């Protein structure tokens, strides 16, 4: 039986495929744990309301013991009222002929107002995970519009990339995924990301003793970085269930802790994280994927992990892309000067 007070979980883009794959798992307790009831607030644009309303009907029909309530709205103010967890899934996808500046402008128009609504209406201890791409920069935009919410409470999802990396290494080593630990995804959630096995182990052995460098550079890194494009080509649609699963993993670990193991998450390089981020040569004011552990409900950057020259080059390229995105958004007037 539930033993805690209900937590309000807000999901944006709730009528889409990721939302559909996500919501029933949240209602079942997989996001926060088996003792925590949830109130679901589903946010959609007017054109998506009917789909979200249909999903709400199915959620009710599921008779989930942990589902306290489900509400559908197109008002950000209503959706984020009292939110303890916010999953920002809805975003403007890039379409044929769309320039990069147009994509950033369109998403700033979404994530800026959502950041303001979180700032004004969410719970004081809200945790925010941005799933909608470009996730790192969208998280930065939302955070910049929520000055009263600590920046470390805004995160971007690179857990999908992390899970992909773990799975590829496990397949290569012919072991279950539970045998793999210490994989890191550095940088941006884009093709420039760097999945790093320098500190990874497989059944306690260093991964580099099990797999060769040629496979890592020619197969592993490009497979993980381009997996999303491969799925679109094969499936005819972007990742949905695996993205929802990664969001569940990210928030569950954030709330319940990771123990001695670490994972990857897009976190701020400023504020309480500034010193740890600087130890890797990262500039202040980005949302960047880093090795993290969760303890007492807070992400903590894992420090002291040296990167070899090849990894450094990849990381610098991905960070440069994040800096370019930040400056482009700033030039459009959506970030403080």
C-alpha positions in Angstrom: 0.0 0.0 0.0 1.2 3.6 -0.7 2.8 5.2 2.4 3.6 8.7 1.1 1.8 11.7 0.0 1.1 12.0 -3.8 3.7 13.7 -5.9 2.5 15.8 -8.9 4.3 14.7 -12.1 3.9 16.9 -15.1 4.5 15.5 -18.6 4.6 17.8 -21.6 3.9 16.5 -25.0 1.8 14.0 -23.3 -0.2 13.0 -26.4 2.8 11.9 -28.3 4.5 8.6 -28.7 7.1 9.1 -25.9 4.3 10.3 -23.6 2.2 7.3 -24.4 5.1 5.0 -23.6 5.9 6.9 -20.4 2.6 7.6 -18.7 1.5 4.1 -17.8 4.9 3.3 -16.3 4.7 6.4 -14.1 1.2 5.4 -13.0 2.5 1.9 -12.1 5.2 3.3 -9.7 8.2 2.8 -11.8 9.2 6.5 -11.9 9.3 7.2 -8.1 8.9 3.9 -6.5 6.2 1.5 -5.2 5.2 3.6 -2.2 4.7 6.9 -3.8 1.3 7.9 -5.3 1.3 10.3 -8.3 -0.9 13.0 -9.6 -0.4 13.2 -13.3 -0.7 16.5 -15.1 -0.7 16.1 -18.9 0.3 19.3 -20.9 -0.4 19.5 -24.6 -0.9 22.0 -27.3 -4.5 22.5 -28.4 -4.0 20.2 -31.4 -2.8 17.4 -29.1 -5.4 17.6 -26.4 -7.7 14.9 -27.8 -4.8 12.4 -27.9 -3.8 13.3 -24.4 -7.4 13.0 -23.2 -7.6 9.5 -24.8 -4.5 8.5 -22.9 -6.0 9.9 -19.7 -9.1 7.7 -20.2 -6.8 4.6 -20.6 -4.9 5.6 -17.5 -8.1 5.7 -15.5 -9.2 2.4 -17.0 -5.9 0.9 -15.8 -7.0 1.2 -12.2 -3.5 1.8 -11.0 -3.3 1.8 -7.2 -0.7 4.6 -7.2 -2.6 6.9 -9.6 -4.2 9.5 -7.4 -5.5 11.7 -10.3 -4.9 12.6 -14.0 -5.7 15.9 -15.6 -5.2 17.2 -19.1 -4.6 20.9 -20.0 -3.1 23.2 -22.5 -2.2 25.7 -19.8 1.4 25.6 -18.6 0.4 27.4 -15.4 -2.1 24.7 -14.6 0.1 21.8 -15.6 3.1 22.9 -13.5 1.0 23.8 -10.4 2.7 22.0 -7.5 4.8 19.8 -9.7 7.5 17.8 -7.9 8.7 16.2 -11.1 8.5 17.8 -14.6 9.3 15.7 -17.7 9.6 18.1 -20.6 9.0 15.8 -23.5 7.3 18.0 -26.1 9.6 19.9 -28.4 9.7 21.3 -31.9 11.4 18.7 -34.2 13.6 19.7 -37.0 11.9 19.4 -40.3 13.3 19.4 -43.9 14.6 22.8 -44.9 14.6 24.2 -41.3 17.7 26.2 -40.4 19.4 25.6 -37.1 18.5 29.1 -35.9 14.9 28.4 -36.7 14.9 25.2 -34.7 16.5 27.0 -31.7 14.0 29.9 -32.0 11.0 27.5 -32.1 12.2 25.6 -29.1 13.0 28.7 -27.1 9.4 29.8 -27.6 8.4 26.5 -25.9 11.0 26.1 -23.1 11.3 29.7 -22.1 7.6 30.0 -21.1 7.7 26.5 -19.5 10.7 27.6 -17.4 8.7 30.7 -16.2 5.7 28.5 -15.4 7.9 26.1 -13.4 9.5 29.1 -11.6 6.1 30.5 -10.6 4.0 27.4 -9.9 6.0 24.3 -9.3 6.9 22.8 -5.9 10.0 24.3 -4.2 11.8 21.0 -4.6 10.9 20.4 -8.3 13.1 18.2 -10.4 13.1 18.8 -14.1 14.2 16.5 -16.9 14.2 17.8 -20.5 13.7 15.0 -23.0 12.7 17.1 -26.1 15.6 17.9 -28.4 18.0 19.7 -28.5 17.7 18.6 -24.9 20.8 20.2 -23.4 20.1 23.6 -24.8 16.4 23.4 -24.2 17.2 22.6 -20.5 19.5 25.7 -20.4 16.7 27.9 -21.8 14.2 26.6 -19.3 16.6 27.0 -16.4 17.5 30.6 -17.4 13.8 31.5 -17.3 13.4 30.0 -13.7 15.7 32.2 -11.6 14.2 31.0 -8.3 14.9 27.3 -9.1 18.4 26.1 -8.4 20.1 25.4 -11.8 21.1 21.9 -10.7 17.4 21.0 -10.7 17.3 21.3 -14.5 18.7 18.3 -16.3 18.9 17.0 -19.9 18.4 13.4 -20.8 21.5 11.6 -22.0 20.5 8.4 -20.2 19.2 7.0 -23.5 22.7 7.4 -25.0 24.2 5.9 -21.8 21.8 2.9 -22.0 22.7 2.4 -25.7 26.4 2.4 -24.8 25.9 -0.1 -22.0 23.9 -2.4 -24.3 26.4 -2.3 -27.1 29.3 -3.1 -24.8 27.3 -5.9 -23.2 26.5 -7.4 -26.6 30.1 -7.3 -27.7 31.4 -8.8 -24.4 28.5 -11.4 -24.5 27.4 -10.5 -20.9 24.2 -9.2 -19.4 23.9 -5.4 -19.1 24.1 -5.7 -15.3 27.7 -6.8 -15.7 28.7 -3.4 -17.3 29.5 -0.5 -15.1 31.4 2.9 -15.4 30.3 3.9 -19.0 30.3 7.6 -19.5 28.6 9.8 -22.1 30.2 13.2 -22.3 28.9 16.4 -23.9 25.8 17.1 -26.0 22.9 14.8 -26.8 23.8 14.9 -30.5 26.1 13.1 -32.9 29.0 14.8 -31.3 28.5 13.1 -27.9 31.3 10.8 -26.8 30.5 7.4 -25.2 33.6 6.6 -23.2 34.6 3.2 -21.8 37.9 4.3 -20.3 36.6 3.7 -16.8 34.1 1.0 -17.7 34.3 -2.5 -16.3 32.7 -5.8 -17.5 32.3 -8.3 -14.7 34.9 -6.2 -12.8 37.5 -6.3 -15.6 38.5 -3.1 -17.4 36.5 -3.0 -20.6 39.5 -2.1 -22.7 41.0 -5.5 -21.8 37.9 -7.2 -23.4 37.3 -5.0 -26.5 39.8 -3.6 -29.0 40.4 0.0 -29.8 39.4 -0.4 -33.5 36.0 -1.7 -32.5 35.6 1.2 -30.1 36.4 3.9 -32.6 34.9 2.4 -35.8 31.8 0.6 -34.4 31.0 1.5 -30.8 31.2 5.3 -30.8 29.4 5.8 -34.2 26.7 3.2 -33.3 25.8 4.9 -30.1 26.0 8.4 -31.4 23.9 7.7 -34.5 21.5 5.2 -33.0 18.6 7.6 -33.1 19.0 8.1 -36.9 19.3 4.4 -37.4 16.0 3.8 -35.6 14.3 6.4 -37.7 15.6 4.7 -40.8 14.5 1.3 -39.7 11.3 2.0 -37.8 10.1 5.0 -39.8 9.7 7.0 -36.5 12.0 8.2 -33.8 12.8 6.4 -30.5 9.8 6.3 -28.2 9.8 3.4 -25.8 13.5 3.4 -25.3 13.4 7.2 -24.7 10.6 6.7 -22.2 12.6 4.0 -20.5 15.6 6.2 -20.2 13.5 9.0 -18.7 12.2 6.5 -16.1 15.7 5.4 -15.3 17.0 9.0 -15.0 14.3 10.2 -12.6 14.2 6.9 -10.5 17.9 7.1 -9.9 17.8 10.8 -9.2 15.1 10.3 -6.5 16.3 6.9 -5.1 20.0 7.1 -5.6 22.6 5.1 -7.6 24.7 3.7 -4.8 28.4 3.2 -5.8 27.6 2.9 -9.5 27.5 6.0 -11.7 25.6 6.9 -14.8 25.4 9.8 -17.3 23.2 12.9 -17.1 23.1 16.4 -18.6 23.7 18.6 -15.6 24.7 22.3 -15.1 28.3 23.1 -15.1 27.7 26.1 -12.9 26.5 26.8 -9.4 27.2 24.0 -7.0 28.7 22.0 -9.9 31.1 24.6 -11.0 34.2 23.3 -9.3 33.6 19.7 -10.3 32.9 20.7 -13.9 35.9 22.9 -14.0 38.1 19.9 -13.0 37.2 18.5 -16.5 38.0 21.9 -18.1 34.3 22.7 -18.7 33.1 26.3 -18.8 30.4 27.6 -16.6 26.9 28.0 -17.9 26.2 24.9 -19.9 24.1 21.8 -19.5 26.6 19.0 -20.3 26.5 15.2 -20.0 28.9 14.1 -17.3 29.5 11.1 -15.1 27.2 11.4 -12.1 26.0 9.6 -9.0 22.8 10.4 -7.1 22.8 10.6 -3.3 20.1 12.0 -1.1 18.1 13.1 -4.1 20.8 15.2 -5.7 23.1 14.5 -8.7 26.8 14.8 -7.9 29.4 14.9 -10.6 32.0 12.1 -10.3 35.4 13.7 -10.4 39.0 12.4 -10.8 38.3 10.4 -14.0 41.1 11.1 -16.4 40.4 11.1 -20.2 42.9 10.0 -22.8 43.8 12.3 -25.7 41.3 10.7 -28.0 38.5 11.2 -25.5 39.6 14.8 -24.8 39.3 15.6 -28.5 35.8 14.2 -28.7 34.7 16.0 -25.5 36.1 19.3 -26.7 34.2 19.0 -30.0 30.9 18.3 -28.2 31.4 21.1 -25.7 32.2 23.5 -28.6 28.8 22.5 -30.1 27.1 23.3 -26.8 28.8 26.7 -26.7 27.8 27.4 -30.2 24.1 26.5 -29.4 24.2 28.7 -26.3 25.6 31.7 -28.2 23.0 31.2 -31.0 20.2 31.2 -28.5 21.7 34.2 -26.7 21.9 36.1 -30.0 18.2 35.4 -30.5 17.5 37.1 -27.2 16.4 34.0 -25.2 19.3 33.9 -22.7 20.6 36.6 -20.3 23.5 38.5 -21.8 
